[in-house]
Amino acid sequence: MQENQRSLDDIAVMDRFSRPLWLVHLILAILVAGLPAWRLGSTIWDGVIIEYASIIGNFAGIRTWFFDSSWFLQYYQILATDQLANLIHTSYFFMNTFITVLVLFLLSIEVAWLARELLQLPPVWQLCVSLLTVIAPVWGMLVSSVMTFHFICLYLGFLGIRLLKSGRCIRPLGWILIIASLGYPGNL
């Protein structure tokens, strides 16, 4: 009886603080992933090739690069990011960084769900795990046009797991997302 009351109290505490905590997650995602990228002013590593293709409006080399590497979905993600950037009249770099920050924020939500539902961690550890996901120092270094697809695939995998566990009617979507997350060969 006392243990049940304690777990209900933990849930009440997490519910009371959940909205402000997600705002903290978003702010941390911007500070950890977005700010370093925006301060650089351009993408890094192989992402420079993608950004240049966007600037000159010619993705033929990118198509060859990704299709020869069997990364078909990444090529279409790059095109979609470029089209979205053009639609709202911003640079590919800014749109890509925005998407990366958004995916990092969403990933922290999925990690919190995983910690709560599958690992059944106490609320304080759920918070720690999700915050550690957001503030991992690697995110600021890996914000590059070529890495966005990796983040998206990671997020789709986590989201697919949640949908598989959530209910029967959305399980097929969970499987589809997990299969889509395997679009990045490193996830195989």
Disulfide bonds with the S-S distance in Angstrom:
none
